[in-house]
């Protein structure tokens, strides 16, 4: 199992090379960098160069980038003006496409495999205008990404717009064959459930977000701290066609309340994963 940590856990702070070193020391082999300018400023050449130089000198790998979801007005992910490639308003959509291209340009300094991208904002209703706008955006972005050795992976998000089934239909209908899926366990658990959601995109999934909740709020808890049936989920996901060397297990966690989640706690979840899979 490929052990990957999303820096979403540290999103309220500026990402430093010292933090990356701590992630590696905790036993992770790779990271997903969360693109928020107060955290990892993908637009800043100095930040990108320093990050690239650090990765060149250390064994920790950069697995993926999570595309920005908003123009921040504060350090939290949910703040600011949304950035959406499915915005029906053309100027805002083109502006979002430009922002994704700036994110993908990071690959010219430091290689990564996947750009995890939201089709739209969370909790959006299904809207054919938005799907058409997303197609217009992605037919350019897929080529732009491929030229940089990156695959775009659309993430299933809460709401009607980006359910696993709708992502599957979108990829089939648009014939954007280089598009893939980032399967998010927590979001699936809030909607149709992990197992049926997984079956809808099993053959399209190339990367993941693993986190838990109680089925009603997007809590981003440590696995086993919510109500997902992890033994069943792990057994199902172990058969992914794209799982060469094991499907990447990207922990996308956040601190809730005053309790601080440590890297050591995050790392121990992999032992529980192995025990759970062995018990099935």
N, C-alpha and C positions, 0 to 999 in steps of 0.2 A: 504494500500500500504506500503510495507516494504521499509523504507528509508535507503539507503546504499550509502556511498560515497567511491569512489576509491581514494586511495592516489596518483594516477597518477597526480592529481592536484599539488602535492608537489614534484614531481619526481626529480626536480633539486636541492633538499635539502635533507639532512639527516633526516629521520623520527625520531621524538622524542615522548616521552610519553606526553609532553606538547601539541604537535599538536593533538594527539589522544584525549586529554581532550577537546581541542577546538572544535573538530569535534562533540563530544558528546554534548557539551554545545550548539551547533548550532541546535540541534534537530535531529541528525542522530542516528539511533539505532544500526547500524553496519557499518563495513568498509570492503573494499577489499584492501589488501596490495599489492602494486606493487613491484615485486621482481627485483630490480636493486641494485647491491651491494653498490653503492654510496648513495642509498636512504634507502632501507631496506636490510641489509646484512643477507640473509637467511642462509649463510654458517657460520656465526660467532656465536658460542655458547653463548657468553655473550649477544649479541644483542637479540638473540632468547629468552634467559632466562629472561632478563629484560622485554621484550615485553610480555611474558607469564605471569609474575608476575603482570604486570600492568592490563592485562585483567582479572585476577583472582580477583582483588580488585575493579573493576569498572563495571558498567552495560553495557557499550558499548561491542558489540559482534564482533568477527572476522567472517565475512560471507564467505570470499574466499581469495585465493591468486591468483594473476596473475603471471603465469610462466615467467621467464626471457626470453627475446627475443634476447639478444646479450651479448657478453662479452665486457663490456664497455671500451671505450677509453676516455670517458668524461661523464658528468652528464646527457646528453640528451638521451632519449629512443632510438633514431634512430642511435646513434653512436655505434662504435665497431664492432666486428666480429659476424655475426649472429649465433644463436643457433637454429638448426632446427632438429626436430625428423624425418623429411622426406628427409634429405640429402641423396642422392644416394651413397655417399662415406661412406663406412661402418664405418671407424674409427671415422669420424666426427659425424655420426649418433649415435654411441654408446657413444661417449662423451656427446652428447646432452641428451641421455637417463639418463646417470649418473647425469647430472645437474638437470634434473627433479626429480630424486629420492632424491637428496639433498633438493630440495624445499619441496617435500612431507614429508620429515622427520620433518619439522616444526610442523606437526600435532601431533608428540609425545610430544611436549611441550605445545602447545595451539591448541585446536580443531578448525577446520574450515570445512565447508561443501563441497566446490568446489575448484578445481584447474582449472582456466581458461587457456586454452592452444591454441596457434596458431599451425595449421597443418604445416605451412611453412611460408616463408617470404611473406610480402605483395607484391601484383602485380605479383605473380608467375603464369606462364601458367600451364594449366593442363598437367600432366606428369604421366603416369602409373608407371614409375620407382619410382617417389616420393610417390605415393600412396602405392606401395608395401613396401617402406621403412617405411612409417608411420604406416602401419599395423604391421610390425616387431617390431617397437618401442612400439606401444600401447598395443599389446597383453601382454606385460610384465608390462607396466606402469599401466594398468587398474587394474591388480591384486595387484600390489604394493600399489596403492592408496586405493583400497577397504580394504586392511588389516589395513589401518590407518583411516578408516571411511570417506574417501574422494571420491567424484565422480569427474571424469574428464569431463569438459565441453569444447568442441571444439568451438572456436569462428569463426564466419564468418568474413572473411577479404577481402579487395579489391583484385581484380584479379580473375583468373579462378580457381585456386586450391581449395580454401575453400569457394565457394559460398554456400548458404544454400542448394540448390539442390544437389550439390556435397557432402556436409557433410551428407545429408540424405542417398544418395546412398552408401557412404563409410561405414556408420554404418550398413546399411542393408547387404551389400555385405560381410563385414568382420565378421558379426554376433557377434560383440563386443557389446553385449546387455547392458552392464553397462555404455557405453559411452553416453553422453548427449551433449546438445548444449548451448552455451552462445550466445544469440541473440544480435547483435550489431546494433542499429538503424542507426547510422551514416554511417557505412560501407554499410548497405543495401541501404540507400538512394543514395549512390554514384554509385550503380550498377543497379539492377533491380527494385529498389523501396522498401519501407518498407513493404507495404501490401502484394505483391506477395512473397517477401522473407520470411515474417513471416509465410504465409500459408505453405511454404515448410517444416518448422521445428516446427510448432506450438506444436505438441505433443511430441517433443523431448527437448524443451527448459525448462531449470530449473533455469537459471539465465540470467541476461541481462547486457548490457552496453547502457545507455541512453546518447546520445549527439547529437548535431545538426551540420549541415553544409549547404552549398549552392549547393550541388550536384556534385562538381568538386574536392574539396580538403578535406582531412581528418582534419577538423579544430577543432573538439572536443569542439564545442560551447555549451553554456548553451541552453537547449531546449527553443524554441520559438525565438532564435536569428538567426536561419537559415531558411530553406525552407521546412522542414518536416511538413506534415499535422498532427499535434499532436492529435487533437480530433479524427480523423479517426484511427490513430495508436493506441491510448490508448483504444479506443472502441474495436478494433480487439484483442488486447493483453489481455483484461480483461477476455477472455474466455479460457485462457490457461489451459489445463488439469492438469498441475503440479502446478497451482497457488493456493496451499493450504494456505489460509490466505492472498492471493494476491501474484502475481508474484513479486519477488524481483526487485526493481527499483534501479539499481546501476548507479549512475551518474559518468561518466568517462570524466572529463573535463580537460582542460588545459588553461593556460593564453595565450592570443594572443596579441603580441605587448606589448606596455607599460601599457595597462590597466590591473590592478590587479583585479582578481575575488575573492570576499570575500566569506567566508562560509555562511554569512547571505544571500547573493544573491543566492547561490546554494540552500539553504534550502527553499527559497520562491518559488522555481519552483514546489514544491509538491502541494502548494495551487492552482497554475495555472493548474496543472494536474487534480486536483479534479474538478475545475470549467469547464475544457474542457470536461471531461468525463460526467459531469452532463448536458452539453449543447447538447450532441449527442442524 
